[in-house]
């Protein structure tokens, strides 16, 4: 399974780069594309009506390749000191959409420094099916996602795959307030609630500025005997407590600047800052993010700066 995912991932990236280079142009709606720097948005917004899942009469597609300094998702940093490449492809028609997303870690970080550096590794392939519809000023969506997860390092043990079901609501009004609710099962059983606001300012006809902020709440649904550090409260010394995590988790603010090089191709630089929403969240983010095993718990990072560049086109 791990080898197949890696081969698919490498082939997929190569194919996408070729498509971006040689395919005929197609109009892209950059103002609708999720923040490239914030995987919490890019993956979690799958339940919301995406550009390719618009209510129009014609089929639509969006192809994006992002290069980022960090893979961050729902309070956890899954990489460190490494370039990650994340291609995504979404196609849709009359509100229905199907998406493919992946992550290539070019330099997986060794938890044990004695291991030395690791070669690049394809760590995840996600498939998402969703439906979204707009009712006046309200947009609603449903989604199902399958996460095919490989080991962090080449040759490492595979991680149990993950599923999630999502529901989203958004008001198409001032600040576009939105609520996303996800239930994850198989690898873990937990709820994740995310509220957010965003605002887009058109600077020039081909350039716009998007500001966004989100806040996440994590509620573990694991049995006590099955819990690990990803579902528990963590104390101030980094010890895993026999208590389910049930509290606010991470906040994020992001800025993206979509630039339409043509009416067909868009480049989107972005920067985001993720931070804990309370002491429990700080301990959780320190414990569950990629850092040296030997590092003193109090010195481990609990906030993260995520930045990068996305190149995409759609029709």
C-alpha positions as CSV (number, residue, x, y, z in Angstrom):
1,X,0.0,0.0,0.0
2,X,2.8,2.5,1.0
3,X,4.8,1.7,-2.2
4,X,1.7,2.1,-4.4
5,X,0.8,5.4,-2.8
6,X,4.3,6.7,-3.3
7,X,4.4,5.7,-7.0
8,X,0.9,7.2,-7.6
9,X,2.0,10.4,-5.8
10,X,5.2,10.9,-7.9
11,X,3.4,10.2,-11.1
12,X,0.6,12.6,-10.1
13,X,3.0,15.4,-9.4
14,X,4.9,14.9,-12.6
15,X,1.6,14.9,-14.5
16,X,0.3,18.0,-12.9
17,X,3.5,19.9,-13.6
18,X,3.3,18.9,-17.3
19,X,-0.4,19.9,-17.4
20,X,0.4,23.3,-15.9
21,X,3.1,23.7,-18.5
22,X,1.5,22.6,-21.7
23,X,-2.3,22.5,-21.3
24,X,-4.3,25.2,-23.0
25,X,-5.5,28.0,-20.7
26,X,-8.8,27.9,-18.8
27,X,-10.4,30.6,-16.6
28,X,-9.6,30.3,-12.9
29,X,-11.6,32.0,-10.1
30,X,-8.8,32.7,-7.7
31,X,-11.0,34.5,-5.2
32,X,-12.7,31.2,-4.5
33,X,-9.5,29.1,-4.0
34,X,-8.8,28.2,-0.4
35,X,-5.6,29.5,1.3
36,X,-2.6,27.7,0.0
37,X,-0.7,28.1,3.2
38,X,-3.3,26.7,5.5
39,X,-3.9,23.0,5.0
40,X,-6.6,23.3,7.7
41,X,-8.5,25.4,5.2
42,X,-7.5,23.5,2.1
43,X,-8.6,20.2,3.4
44,X,-11.3,21.1,5.8
45,X,-13.1,23.3,3.3
46,X,-13.8,20.2,1.2
47,X,-17.3,20.2,2.7
48,X,-18.1,23.7,1.4
49,X,-19.2,24.4,-2.1
50,X,-15.9,24.5,-4.1
51,X,-15.4,26.4,-7.4
52,X,-15.6,23.1,-9.2
53,X,-18.8,22.3,-7.4
54,X,-20.7,25.4,-8.3
55,X,-24.3,25.4,-9.2
56,X,-23.6,26.2,-12.9
57,X,-24.7,24.2,-15.9
58,X,-21.2,23.4,-17.1
59,X,-18.7,21.0,-15.6
60,X,-15.7,22.7,-13.9
61,X,-12.3,21.7,-12.7
62,X,-9.5,23.1,-10.7
63,X,-5.9,22.0,-10.6
64,X,-3.4,23.4,-8.0
65,X,0.1,22.6,-6.9
66,X,1.3,24.2,-3.7
67,X,4.8,24.3,-2.3
68,X,4.9,25.0,1.5
69,X,7.3,25.2,4.3
70,X,5.1,23.0,6.6
71,X,2.3,20.5,6.6
72,X,0.0,21.7,9.3
73,X,-3.5,20.3,10.0
74,X,-5.9,20.7,12.9
75,X,-3.4,21.6,15.6
76,X,-0.6,19.4,14.4
77,X,2.6,20.0,12.4
78,X,3.4,16.9,10.4
79,X,6.7,18.1,9.1
80,X,9.6,20.3,10.1
81,X,12.4,22.1,8.3
82,X,11.2,20.6,5.0
83,X,9.6,21.7,1.8
84,X,6.2,19.9,1.3
85,X,4.6,19.7,-2.1
86,X,0.8,19.4,-2.1
87,X,-1.0,18.9,-5.5
88,X,-4.8,18.9,-5.6
89,X,-7.4,18.2,-8.3
90,X,-11.1,18.9,-8.1
91,X,-13.8,18.3,-10.7
92,X,-17.4,19.1,-10.3
93,X,-20.8,19.5,-11.9
94,X,-24.1,21.0,-10.6
95,X,-22.9,21.0,-7.0
96,X,-21.3,17.6,-6.9
97,X,-17.5,17.4,-6.8
98,X,-14.7,14.9,-6.4
99,X,-11.2,15.9,-5.2
100,X,-7.8,14.3,-5.0
101,X,-5.1,15.8,-2.6
102,X,-1.7,14.6,-1.6
103,X,1.4,15.5,0.4
104,X,5.1,14.9,-0.5
105,X,7.5,15.6,2.3
106,X,10.9,16.2,0.6
107,X,12.9,15.8,3.8
108,X,11.1,14.0,6.6
109,X,12.4,15.1,10.0
110,X,13.9,12.3,12.1
111,X,12.5,12.2,15.6
112,X,15.7,10.4,16.7
113,X,18.7,12.5,15.5
114,X,20.8,9.3,15.5
115,X,18.8,8.2,12.5
116,X,20.2,11.0,10.3
117,X,18.3,12.5,7.4
118,X,15.6,10.7,5.5
119,X,14.8,10.8,1.8
120,X,11.7,12.4,0.4
121,X,8.5,10.5,1.0
122,X,4.9,10.6,-0.2
123,X,2.9,10.6,3.1
124,X,-0.7,11.0,2.2
125,X,-3.3,10.7,-0.5
126,X,-6.8,12.0,0.2
127,X,-10.0,11.4,-1.9
128,X,-13.0,13.6,-1.2
129,X,-16.6,13.5,-2.5
130,X,-18.9,16.4,-1.7
131,X,-22.1,18.2,-2.6
132,X,-22.8,21.9,-2.1
133,X,-25.7,24.2,-2.8
134,X,-26.5,27.8,-2.2
135,X,-29.8,29.0,-1.0
136,X,-29.9,32.8,-1.3
137,X,-27.3,34.0,1.2
138,X,-26.7,30.6,2.7
139,X,-24.3,28.0,1.3
140,X,-24.4,24.4,2.6
141,X,-22.3,21.3,1.9
142,X,-21.8,17.7,2.8
143,X,-18.6,15.7,2.3
144,X,-16.9,12.3,2.7
145,X,-13.1,12.0,2.7
146,X,-10.8,9.0,2.7
147,X,-7.2,9.7,3.9
148,X,-4.7,7.1,2.7
149,X,-1.8,7.6,5.1
150,X,1.8,6.2,4.7
151,X,4.6,6.1,7.2
152,X,6.4,9.4,7.8
153,X,9.7,8.0,6.5
154,X,10.4,5.8,3.5
155,X,10.4,2.2,4.6
156,X,8.6,3.1,7.8
157,X,5.4,1.4,9.0
158,X,2.2,2.4,7.4
159,X,-0.3,4.3,9.5
160,X,-3.9,3.2,9.7
161,X,-6.1,5.1,7.2
162,X,-8.7,7.6,8.1
163,X,-12.2,8.6,7.1
164,X,-14.3,11.7,7.9
165,X,-17.7,13.0,7.3
166,X,-18.3,16.8,7.1
167,X,-21.1,19.3,7.1
168,X,-20.6,23.0,6.3
169,X,-22.7,26.2,6.5
170,X,-21.6,29.6,5.3
171,X,-23.4,33.0,5.2
172,X,-22.6,34.9,2.0
173,X,-22.6,38.3,3.7
174,X,-20.2,40.6,5.6
175,X,-17.1,38.6,6.6
176,X,-18.6,35.4,5.2
177,X,-19.0,33.6,8.6
178,X,-18.7,29.8,8.3
179,X,-19.1,26.7,10.3
180,X,-17.5,23.3,9.4
181,X,-18.2,20.1,11.5
182,X,-16.2,16.9,10.9
183,X,-16.4,13.5,12.4
184,X,-13.3,11.4,11.9
185,X,-13.4,7.6,12.3
186,X,-11.3,4.4,11.8
187,X,-7.8,5.6,12.7
188,X,-9.3,7.9,15.3
189,X,-12.8,8.8,16.5
190,X,-13.1,12.5,17.1
191,X,-15.1,15.6,16.3
192,X,-13.5,18.8,15.0
193,X,-15.5,22.0,14.8
194,X,-14.2,25.0,12.9
195,X,-15.6,28.5,12.7
196,X,-14.2,31.1,10.4
197,X,-14.5,34.5,8.8
198,X,-13.0,35.9,5.7
199,X,-12.9,39.0,3.6
200,X,-11.6,39.6,0.1
201,X,-10.5,43.0,-1.3
202,X,-9.9,43.5,-5.0
203,X,-6.7,45.5,-5.4
204,X,-6.7,45.5,-9.2
205,X,-8.6,43.6,-11.8
206,X,-6.1,40.7,-11.7
207,X,-5.1,40.9,-8.0
208,X,-7.1,40.4,-4.9
209,X,-6.2,40.2,-1.2
210,X,-8.0,37.6,1.1
211,X,-7.9,37.8,4.9
212,X,-9.2,34.9,6.9
213,X,-9.3,33.7,10.5
214,X,-10.5,30.4,11.9
215,X,-10.9,28.8,15.3
216,X,-11.0,25.0,16.0
217,X,-12.5,22.9,18.7
218,X,-11.5,19.2,19.2
219,X,-13.7,16.6,21.0
220,X,-12.3,13.1,21.3
221,X,-14.7,10.2,20.9
222,X,-12.1,7.5,21.6
223,X,-12.5,4.9,24.4
224,X,-10.1,5.4,27.2
225,X,-8.2,2.2,26.5
226,X,-7.6,3.2,22.9
227,X,-6.5,6.8,23.4
228,X,-3.1,8.1,22.6
229,X,-1.6,11.5,22.7
230,X,-3.6,12.7,19.7
231,X,-6.9,12.3,21.7
232,X,-5.9,13.0,25.3
233,X,-5.2,16.0,27.4
234,X,-1.5,16.6,28.0
235,X,-0.1,18.0,31.2
236,X,2.4,20.8,31.5
237,X,5.3,18.3,31.6
238,X,4.3,16.5,28.4
239,X,2.6,13.5,30.1
240,X,-0.4,11.9,28.5
241,X,-3.4,12.0,30.8
242,X,-6.1,9.4,30.9
243,X,-8.7,12.1,29.9
244,X,-10.2,12.8,26.6
245,X,-9.4,16.1,24.9
246,X,-12.5,18.2,24.8
247,X,-11.6,21.9,24.4
248,X,-10.7,24.7,22.0
249,X,-7.6,23.7,20.0
250,X,-6.1,26.0,17.3
251,X,-6.6,29.4,15.9
252,X,-5.3,30.5,12.5
253,X,-5.0,33.8,10.7
254,X,-4.0,33.8,7.0
255,X,-3.4,36.2,4.2
256,X,-3.4,35.2,0.5
257,X,-2.7,37.3,-2.6
258,X,-4.1,35.6,-5.7
259,X,-2.5,37.0,-8.8
260,X,-4.1,36.1,-12.2
261,X,-1.2,36.0,-14.6
262,X,-3.7,35.5,-17.3
263,X,-7.4,34.8,-17.2
264,X,-6.4,31.2,-17.0
265,X,-3.5,30.8,-14.6
266,X,-3.3,32.0,-11.1
267,X,-0.3,32.3,-8.7
268,X,-1.2,32.6,-5.0
269,X,1.5,33.4,-2.4
270,X,0.2,33.0,1.1
271,X,1.2,33.2,4.8
272,X,-0.6,31.9,7.8
273,X,0.0,31.7,11.6
274,X,-1.4,28.9,13.7
275,X,-1.5,29.2,17.5
276,X,-3.1,27.5,20.5
277,X,-6.4,28.6,22.0
278,X,-5.6,28.0,25.7
279,X,-3.2,26.0,27.9
280,X,-4.6,22.6,27.1
281,X,-4.3,23.4,23.4
282,X,-0.7,24.6,23.9
283,X,0.3,21.3,25.5
284,X,-1.5,19.3,22.9
285,X,0.2,21.1,20.0
286,X,3.6,20.7,21.6
287,X,3.1,17.0,22.1
288,X,1.6,16.1,18.8
289,X,3.8,18.2,16.4
290,X,7.0,17.0,14.7
291,X,9.9,17.9,17.1
292,X,13.0,16.2,18.5
293,X,12.1,13.4,20.9
294,X,14.9,14.6,23.1
295,X,13.8,18.2,23.2
296,X,12.6,19.5,26.6
297,X,8.8,19.7,26.5
298,X,8.8,23.3,27.6
299,X,10.9,24.3,24.6
300,X,8.8,22.6,22.0
301,X,6.9,24.9,19.6
302,X,3.2,25.4,20.0
303,X,2.6,28.0,17.2
304,X,3.6,27.7,13.6
305,X,4.2,30.0,10.7
306,X,3.1,28.5,7.4
307,X,3.9,30.1,4.0
308,X,4.2,29.1,0.4
309,X,3.1,29.5,-3.2
310,X,0.4,27.8,-5.1
311,X,0.1,27.6,-8.9
312,X,-3.3,26.6,-10.4
313,X,-5.7,26.8,-13.2
314,X,-9.4,25.9,-13.7
315,X,-12.2,25.9,-16.2
